[in-house]
Every structure is written in structure tokens, then in C-alpha cells.
């Protein structure tokens, strides 16, 4: 994301960092939706209304933040308000089964781009429908078209990210989807997989790449849990313990953990870092809008943003607190339920 907004461009050619970070954000957002609603053991029916209400509040707060950030002169296509619309679109699917999620995701993956093409071929109907169409179908991050990406992340969370088979599936199916999407664009005339094109090929390519990255990082940084249903040699009904990792694997994972610690810390407060980097880009906008910095200015901006974000995130992580804006979002989502369980001591 930092690179997409700062690296100097010598041509109009698309860079690897264009578009793909936002799709990765969407996939991780789907994973997060699954984790906050119970992961592999979804929220029980009695609490599902609250889970949906919390998501709706988060969506509205993100939407408001995004609208405000659009007013700044940073030159970035803000994603937060689109995220808010995506989260609202995911409320009906939040606690659906993996089969339903897969079916809806597959249907939208095929039908969504066709609907977008049909809408783009017709005159715009006028406000407020123009804005709704932008958010759902034709904008930078079309919420309806990205439902398959969020659904894939939600399926991964429901499948238990701690299991080796879930990680293998993320890497394997992600790689297949990436090859299918980008491969089709490379060999078939008229097929477009460029960033923000909103085509099936782009969603497959960028979404598959995002899934493979998530799966690979889980393999490298987090020891897997024992497979569900695994039993010991004595046919004990209790799961067998996971085999102890080799010393070499443990040392490698520890080294990678230290190497990637700054990125891990940033990943624990993505909302805070995202908003902060937009404020910085707005402050230096006289030097050029995002993505159009000249020469050394862009490279220095990339270095400063990266080092500052890592330093702040690591320092904040030492406090063992959620990121500042993550805390605000969490508190806002829980505010209507804060006093729900107060007991009447006179009873």
C-alpha cells in the first residue's frame, strides 16, 4: 500500500503493488469477520442478532471515516467507506454455512462483472442512484463485486486457520485461482485482469494471490494445530497432540517472526496505520499527489512511512493495547450492549 502510493512512476504501466493490496485487505477483512464471530465455532443463535448489530455499527463508523478522509488532498482512492458498504452487504452472510458462502461467492464472481458491464453500458440514472451504483458496482472498490473475496476469507476462518489443511487449501486453491485469473488475461483476447477492472479474471487473480499469501504466512509464522478428529494409536477419543516441530523448523519460524515483527505489529493496527498514512500524504501533498511523486521524493516518502509506521506499531504493541482507532471502532460497536448484563441486586 505504501509503495503503491509513493513509488515514482516512469510510465503508466501497472505495478505489482497496484490494486492487489486492497484485495488482500478485503480477504483479511473476511477472515476478521469470521474470527470476531467465533471462528470455526460460530456465534450461537442467541447472540447472532448482537453480532450482526455490532457489524452494522462498525460498517457505519468506517463509512463515516471514509467520507471524511475523501475530503483531504492526499490523492488516494479511500477504501474505508467502501469497506463500510461491504460490511453491510455481508451482514446476511455473516453466520451462513460454508456451503452457502461458497455458493453465493461463486454466483457473484460470475454474475457481478456481467451486471457491472451492463450498468456501465447504460446512461446513469442520476443521484442518489449514481452514488449507490458507484459503491456497489463501478467504483474503485465495488462492494458487491468483492463479496466473493470477503466470503473466501470468512470460509477460511470458519475452517479453522490453525489447521494445516486450511492453510494448504488457502495456498493451493489460491495459487490455482491466481493462475486461472492472470493466465486467462494473458492468453485470451479481451480478458482483462488489471487492477480495479472489476472483472472475474481480476477477482480470481488478485483474490487467489491474497489467499495464497495468507496461507503461506500462516505456515511460516504459526505452528499448526492437530487435525480435527485425529486420534492416538490407542484409538483414544481425545485428539492426539500435534507432533513437536523439529529444532530447525522452530529456529526458522523464530527467525522469520523476528524479521517480520514490524509488519506483524503494523498488521495489528491496520486502521490506525491506514488513516495515519493518509494524513501524512495529505500533509506533503504540495510535493505531489499519491502515486505521482517525482524521483527521490517518492522513495524518501516510502522509507519514512515504512520506518515510522513500524516504529510506532512496535512501540504501541509493547503497551499491549489495541491500536487507537481499532479501540475506537471496538468501543463504538459495543456501546449499545455495554450495560446489557447489569444485574438488579435488589432482586
Secondary structure by P-SEA (a helix, b strand, c coil): ccccccccccccccccccaaaaaaaaaaaaaaaaaaacccccccccaaaaaaaaaaaaaaaaaaaaaaaaaccccccccaaaaaaaaaaacccccccaaaaaaaaaaaacaaaaaaaaaaaccccccaaaaaaaaccccccccccaaaaaaaaaaaaaaccccaaaaaaaaaaaaaaaaaaaaaaacccccccccccccaaaaaaaaaaaaaaaaaaaaaccccccccccccccccccccccccccaaaaaaaaaaaaaaaaaaaaaacaaaaaaaaaaaaaaaccccccccccaaaaaaaaaaaaaaaaaaaaaaaaaccccaaaaaaaaaaaccccccccccccc
